Amino acid sequence: MVINPIQLFVLRLLALIIPTIILFSSCNKSGKEIVPVIELTEIKACDLSFLPEIRNSGVILKNQDGKPEDMLITLQNAGMNTVRLRLWNNPADGHSGFNEVKALSQEIKNLGLHVWLTVHYSDSWADPGSQTKPENWKNLPFKQLEDSVYAFTKKIVTEINPDVIQIGNEINHGFLWPDGNISNKAQLIALLHQGVKAVRDHSAKTKIMIHYAGYKKATEFYSQLSGLDYDLIGLSYYPFWHGKDLDSLQTGLDAIGATLNKQVLIAETSYPFTFEWNDWTNNVIGLQSQILNDYPATETGQRDFLQKIREITKKSPKGFGFAYWGGEWISFKGNTASNGSSWENQAFWDFDNKVLPVIQVFNE
C-alpha cells in the first residue's frame, strides 16, 4: 500500500496524540473520566450515607435533564468535591458498617472526589442526645476502651485512608458514654487523644475534625480541648435547632475561627423544598415556624438557603466549606408509615426523583 503525504501526516499526528490521551484519561465503569484528586481550598460536600441502600432499592433517580443517573454522578457533575459518610462500629444490618463504607469510599476516590468519614464509635446513631457504646465494647475497662478506640481508628485510616475523619459525631456532651461523657472530661480527652493518635501515627494526609452541634457555645466547648491535636472544627447548623439569625451565625463562625485559630466548616445543614410528604413517616420539618422567613419551603428557597450558607463560610476568614446532610434521603422504601424517610422534603431530589435546583450551589 502506498501512503501519500497527507496520510503520513495524519498517522504521525495520531501517534503523538493517542499516547497522551491514554496517559491522562482513564474512565470508570460508567464511562466518566476519572479526575485526579486535587488539594481542597473549599469543601463542597454532601452526606451520601444512604446511597448503597438506595441503589439496592432499584429506585431510578434523574438528573437535571430528566435522564436516569446515579446520585453520585449527578452531584459530581454539579460540582460537589467531597462525600461525607457515616461509619458505625458493628451495625445489625451491615449498612454504614466498615465493609460497606470501605467499598463506597474507594468508588468515591476513583471518581477523583474526597472522602470525609464521620465515625460514630457506636453501632447506630450518635448525636448530642445519644452516644451509646458499641455492643462489643460496652463492658470494657477504660484502658481497653482506649485501646479499642485506637485500634478501630487505625483500621479506618490504614484501610480506607479518608481525606477527613471526625473523631466522634456531634460530641457536645462527649462520646462513648458514660466513660467519655463530658462530665468525665479527663476521660473524654483521653479517648479523643487515642483516636487522634491513631490518625497521626498512620496517615500524614488525613485531616482530623472535631464535630459540635450548633455554634453558640462552641468556643467554650473547644476551649476545653485546647491540648488536643486536631485540624478542623465542624459545626452543625439547622435553623430549627440552632437559631434563625444568619447574621449571628456569621459572627459566630468568625469568632470561633479567630479564637481557636482553626478552619471552620458547616459540617451539617439542610432545608426543605416543600412541607408536603412522600411517605407516611412523619417529617422532622413541616411547619413555617421551623424555618427562616426569608427562605420559603420551595425549590428556590432551598437553593437560596444553601447558597447563603456557602456565602457565610466563604466570607468567614477561617471558613473552609460546608456539607449538606440528608440530600440523598429520599423516600425509597415505599409509601409506608414505618422505615420511611423523615427527611424526604429536605432531600436533593423531588417526589418524582428528579434532582432539584439546590445542587447548582456547588458550582456557583
C-alpha positions as CSV (number, residue, x, y, z in Angstrom):
1,M,0.0,0.0,0.0
2,V,1.3,3.4,-0.9
3,I,0.9,6.2,1.7
4,N,0.5,9.7,0.4
5,P,2.0,12.7,2.3
6,I,-1.4,13.7,3.8
7,Q,-2.0,10.2,5.2
8,L,1.5,10.1,6.6
9,F,0.9,13.4,8.4
10,V,-2.3,12.1,9.9
11,L,-0.6,8.9,11.1
12,R,2.2,10.8,12.7
13,L,-0.3,13.2,14.4
14,L,-2.2,10.2,15.8
15,A,1.0,8.7,17.1
16,L,1.6,11.8,19.1
17,I,-2.0,12.3,20.4
18,I,-3.1,8.7,21.3
19,P,-0.4,8.1,24.0
20,T,-1.2,11.4,25.6
21,I,-4.9,10.5,25.7
22,I,-4.1,7.1,27.3
23,L,-1.8,8.7,29.9
24,F,-4.1,11.5,31.1
25,S,-7.6,10.0,30.6
26,S,-8.9,6.9,32.3
27,C,-12.6,6.0,32.8
28,N,-14.6,4.3,35.4
29,K,-17.3,1.7,34.6
30,S,-19.8,4.5,34.0
31,G,-17.6,5.9,31.2
32,K,-16.9,9.1,33.2
33,E,-13.4,10.4,33.1
34,I,-11.5,9.9,36.4
35,V,-10.2,13.2,37.6
36,P,-7.1,13.3,39.7
37,V,-7.7,14.3,43.3
38,I,-6.6,17.9,43.8
39,E,-5.9,19.9,47.0
40,L,-9.0,21.3,48.6
41,T,-9.4,25.0,49.1
42,E,-13.1,24.7,49.9
43,I,-15.1,21.6,50.9
44,K,-18.4,21.3,49.0
45,A,-19.8,18.1,50.4
46,C,-22.9,16.1,50.6
47,D,-23.5,13.3,53.1
48,L,-24.5,10.2,51.0
49,S,-24.6,7.5,53.7
50,F,-27.9,6.1,52.4
51,L,-26.6,5.7,48.9
52,P,-25.9,1.9,49.0
53,E,-29.4,1.2,50.3
54,I,-31.0,3.5,47.7
55,R,-29.1,1.7,44.9
56,N,-30.2,-1.7,46.3
57,S,-33.9,-0.5,46.3
58,G,-33.9,-0.1,42.5
59,V,-35.3,3.5,42.6
60,I,-34.4,5.4,39.4
61,L,-33.0,8.9,40.0
62,K,-33.0,11.6,37.3
63,N,-30.6,14.4,36.6
64,Q,-31.5,18.0,35.7
65,D,-32.2,16.9,32.1
66,G,-34.7,14.3,33.4
67,K,-32.4,11.4,32.4
68,P,-31.6,8.4,34.7
69,E,-28.4,8.9,36.5
70,D,-26.7,7.7,39.7
71,M,-26.8,10.2,42.6
72,L,-23.1,10.2,43.0
73,I,-22.5,11.1,39.3
74,T,-25.2,13.8,39.3
75,L,-23.7,15.5,42.3
76,Q,-20.1,15.2,41.0
77,N,-21.2,16.8,37.7
78,A,-22.8,19.6,39.7
79,G,-19.5,20.5,41.4
80,M,-19.6,18.5,44.7
81,N,-16.0,17.7,45.5
82,T,-16.3,15.7,48.8
83,V,-18.6,12.9,50.0
84,R,-19.3,12.6,53.7
85,L,-20.1,9.1,55.0
86,R,-21.1,7.9,58.5
87,L,-19.3,4.9,59.9
88,W,-20.9,2.7,62.6
89,N,-18.9,0.1,64.5
90,N,-21.0,-3.1,64.0
91,P,-24.5,-2.2,62.7
92,A,-27.1,-5.0,62.8
93,D,-27.8,-4.9,59.0
94,G,-24.3,-4.0,57.9
95,H,-25.3,-0.6,56.4
96,S,-22.9,2.1,57.3
97,G,-20.6,-0.6,58.6
98,F,-16.9,-0.9,57.8
99,N,-17.1,-3.1,54.6
100,E,-19.8,-1.0,53.0
101,V,-18.1,2.3,53.8
102,K,-14.7,1.0,52.6
103,A,-16.2,-0.1,49.2
104,L,-18.1,3.1,48.7
105,S,-15.1,5.2,49.7
106,Q,-13.0,3.5,47.1
107,E,-15.6,4.2,44.4
108,I,-15.7,7.9,45.5
109,K,-11.9,8.1,45.3
110,N,-11.9,6.5,41.8
111,L,-14.0,9.4,40.7
112,G,-11.4,11.9,41.9
113,L,-13.6,13.0,44.9
114,H,-12.5,13.4,48.5
115,V,-13.8,11.1,51.3
116,W,-14.9,12.6,54.7
117,L,-15.8,10.0,57.3
118,T,-17.9,10.7,60.4
119,V,-17.0,8.0,62.9
120,H,-19.8,7.5,65.4
121,Y,-18.0,4.9,67.6
122,S,-21.3,3.3,68.0
123,D,-23.4,0.6,66.4
124,S,-26.1,3.1,65.5
125,W,-26.8,6.9,65.5
126,A,-24.7,9.1,67.8
127,D,-25.6,12.7,68.4
128,P,-25.9,15.1,71.4
129,G,-28.6,13.0,72.9
130,S,-27.2,9.5,72.4
131,Q,-23.6,8.3,72.4
132,T,-24.0,4.6,73.1
133,K,-21.0,2.3,73.2
134,P,-20.9,-0.5,70.6
135,E,-22.1,-3.8,72.0
136,N,-18.6,-5.3,71.8
137,W,-17.2,-2.5,73.9
138,K,-19.9,-1.9,76.5
139,N,-18.2,-3.9,79.3
140,L,-14.6,-3.0,78.6
141,P,-12.4,-1.5,81.4
142,F,-11.4,2.1,80.5
143,K,-7.8,1.2,79.4
144,Q,-9.2,-1.4,77.0
145,L,-11.8,1.1,75.8
146,E,-8.9,3.5,74.9
147,D,-7.1,0.7,73.1
148,S,-10.3,-0.1,71.2
149,V,-10.7,3.5,70.0
150,Y,-7.1,3.5,68.8
151,A,-7.3,0.1,67.1
152,F,-10.7,0.9,65.3
153,T,-9.4,4.3,64.2
154,K,-6.1,2.8,63.0
155,K,-8.1,0.2,60.9
156,I,-10.1,3.0,59.3
157,V,-7.1,5.1,58.5
158,T,-4.9,2.3,57.1
159,E,-7.7,0.5,55.1
160,I,-9.8,3.4,54.0
161,N,-7.4,6.4,54.3
162,P,-10.0,9.2,54.3
163,D,-9.1,12.8,53.5
164,V,-11.1,14.0,56.6
165,I,-12.1,12.0,59.6
166,Q,-14.3,13.0,62.5
167,I,-13.4,11.6,65.9
168,G,-17.0,11.3,67.0
169,N,-20.2,12.8,65.7
170,E,-21.8,15.8,67.4
171,I,-19.9,15.2,70.7
172,N,-21.4,18.2,72.6
173,H,-21.6,16.0,75.7
174,G,-18.8,13.6,74.8
175,F,-19.0,10.1,73.3
176,L,-18.8,6.5,74.4
177,W,-21.0,7.2,77.4
178,P,-20.7,7.0,80.4
179,D,-16.9,6.8,80.3
180,G,-16.4,9.5,77.7
181,N,-19.2,11.8,78.9
182,I,-18.2,15.5,79.1
183,S,-18.7,15.3,82.9
184,N,-15.6,13.0,82.8
185,K,-13.6,15.5,80.9
186,A,-10.2,13.8,81.5
187,Q,-11.5,10.5,80.2
188,L,-13.2,12.2,77.2
189,I,-9.9,13.9,76.3
190,A,-8.0,10.6,76.8
191,L,-10.4,8.8,74.4
192,L,-10.3,11.6,71.8
193,H,-6.5,11.5,72.1
194,Q,-6.4,7.8,71.2
195,G,-8.4,8.5,68.1
196,V,-6.2,11.4,67.1
197,K,-3.0,9.4,67.8
198,A,-4.2,6.6,65.6
199,V,-4.6,9.0,62.7
200,R,-1.3,10.8,63.2
201,D,0.6,7.5,63.6
202,H,-0.7,6.1,60.3
203,S,-1.7,8.9,57.9
204,A,0.2,12.1,57.1
205,K,-2.6,13.5,54.9
206,T,-5.8,12.8,56.8
207,K,-7.3,15.9,58.4
208,I,-8.9,15.5,61.8
209,M,-12.2,17.1,62.6
210,I,-14.0,17.6,66.0
211,H,-17.7,18.0,65.4
212,Y,-20.1,20.0,67.6
213,A,-23.8,20.6,67.1
214,G,-24.6,24.3,67.0
215,Y,-22.3,27.3,67.3
216,K,-23.4,29.5,70.2
217,K,-21.5,27.5,72.8
218,A,-18.9,26.1,70.5
219,T,-15.9,28.2,71.7
220,E,-16.5,27.2,75.3
221,F,-16.6,23.5,74.2
222,Y,-13.5,23.6,72.1
223,S,-11.6,25.6,74.7
224,Q,-11.8,22.5,76.9
225,L,-9.9,20.6,74.2
226,S,-7.0,23.0,73.9
227,G,-4.3,20.3,74.3
228,L,-5.8,18.1,71.6
229,D,-4.1,17.9,68.2
230,Y,-6.8,18.3,65.5
231,D,-7.2,20.3,62.3
232,L,-10.8,21.3,61.6
233,I,-13.9,22.5,63.5
234,G,-17.1,21.0,62.2
235,L,-20.4,22.6,63.3
236,S,-24.0,21.5,62.6
237,Y,-26.4,24.3,61.7
238,Y,-30.1,23.7,61.4
239,P,-32.3,26.7,61.9
240,F,-34.9,24.8,63.9
241,W,-32.4,23.7,66.5
242,H,-29.6,26.2,66.4
243,G,-31.3,29.6,65.8
244,K,-32.7,31.6,62.9
245,D,-30.3,34.6,62.8
246,L,-27.9,34.1,59.9
247,D,-26.0,37.3,60.9
248,S,-25.4,35.7,64.3
249,L,-24.2,32.5,62.5
250,Q,-21.7,34.6,60.5
251,T,-20.4,36.4,63.6
252,G,-20.2,33.1,65.5
253,L,-18.1,31.4,62.8
254,D,-15.8,34.4,62.5
255,A,-15.2,34.4,66.3
256,I,-14.8,30.7,66.6
257,G,-12.2,30.6,63.8
258,A,-10.3,33.6,65.2
259,T,-10.3,32.5,68.9
260,L,-9.3,28.9,68.2
261,N,-7.2,29.5,65.1
262,K,-8.7,26.6,63.2
263,Q,-10.5,26.2,59.9
264,V,-14.3,26.0,60.4
265,L,-16.9,24.1,58.4
266,I,-20.7,23.8,58.5
267,A,-20.5,20.0,58.8
268,E,-24.3,19.5,58.6
269,T,-27.1,21.6,57.3
270,S,-30.3,21.1,55.3
271,Y,-33.5,22.9,54.3
272,P,-37.0,21.9,52.9
273,F,-38.1,22.5,49.4
274,T,-41.7,21.7,50.4
275,F,-43.9,21.0,53.5
276,E,-45.5,18.1,51.7
277,W,-44.5,14.4,52.1
278,N,-43.9,11.4,50.0
279,D,-44.5,8.6,52.6
280,W,-46.3,8.2,55.8
281,T,-43.3,8.6,58.1
282,N,-43.5,11.9,60.0
283,N,-41.1,14.5,58.7
284,V,-38.8,16.4,61.0
285,I,-39.6,19.8,59.3
286,G,-43.1,20.6,58.3
287,L,-44.1,24.0,59.7
288,Q,-43.4,27.6,58.7
289,S,-42.4,28.3,62.3
290,Q,-39.5,25.9,61.9
291,I,-37.8,27.7,59.1
292,L,-36.5,31.1,58.1
293,N,-39.0,33.8,56.9
294,D,-36.7,34.9,54.2
295,Y,-36.3,31.4,52.7
296,P,-39.7,29.7,52.0
297,A,-40.1,25.9,51.7
298,T,-39.8,26.0,47.9
299,E,-37.3,24.8,45.4
300,T,-35.9,28.3,45.1
301,G,-36.0,28.8,48.9
302,Q,-34.0,25.6,49.5
303,R,-31.4,26.7,46.9
304,D,-31.1,30.2,48.2
305,F,-30.7,29.0,51.8
306,L,-27.8,26.7,50.9
307,Q,-26.2,29.5,48.8
308,K,-26.4,31.7,51.8
309,I,-24.7,29.0,53.9
310,R,-21.9,28.8,51.4
311,E,-21.5,32.6,51.3
312,I,-21.2,32.7,55.1
313,T,-18.5,30.1,55.1
314,K,-16.6,31.7,52.2
315,K,-16.8,35.1,53.9
316,S,-15.5,33.9,57.2
317,P,-11.7,34.3,57.4
318,K,-11.3,30.7,58.6
319,G,-14.3,29.2,56.7
320,F,-13.5,26.0,54.8
321,G,-16.8,24.9,53.3
322,F,-20.0,23.0,54.1
323,A,-21.7,19.7,53.9
324,Y,-25.4,19.1,53.2
325,W,-27.0,16.4,55.3
326,G,-29.7,14.1,54.1
327,G,-29.6,15.2,50.5
328,E,-29.8,11.6,49.4
329,W,-32.5,10.5,51.9
330,I,-35.5,10.3,49.6
331,S,-38.5,8.1,50.3
332,F,-37.1,4.9,48.8
333,K,-38.7,2.2,50.9
334,G,-42.2,2.7,49.7
335,N,-45.2,4.7,50.9
336,T,-45.3,3.2,54.4
337,A,-45.7,4.5,58.0
338,S,-42.5,2.8,59.2
339,N,-39.0,2.8,57.9
340,G,-39.7,5.7,55.5
341,S,-37.8,8.9,55.3
342,S,-38.4,11.7,57.8
343,W,-36.2,13.9,55.5
344,E,-37.6,13.4,52.0
345,N,-38.8,17.0,51.9
346,Q,-35.3,18.2,52.5
347,A,-33.6,15.9,50.0
348,F,-31.9,17.0,46.8
349,W,-34.5,15.1,44.6
350,D,-38.2,15.9,44.3
351,F,-41.0,13.4,44.7
352,D,-40.7,12.4,41.1
353,N,-37.0,11.6,41.8
354,K,-35.7,14.5,39.7
355,V,-32.8,16.4,41.1
356,L,-33.6,19.9,42.4
357,P,-32.0,23.3,41.6
358,V,-30.3,23.3,45.0
359,I,-27.3,21.4,43.6
360,Q,-26.4,24.5,41.5
361,V,-24.9,25.9,44.7
362,F,-21.9,23.5,44.3
363,N,-20.8,25.4,41.2
364,E,-21.9,28.9,42.0
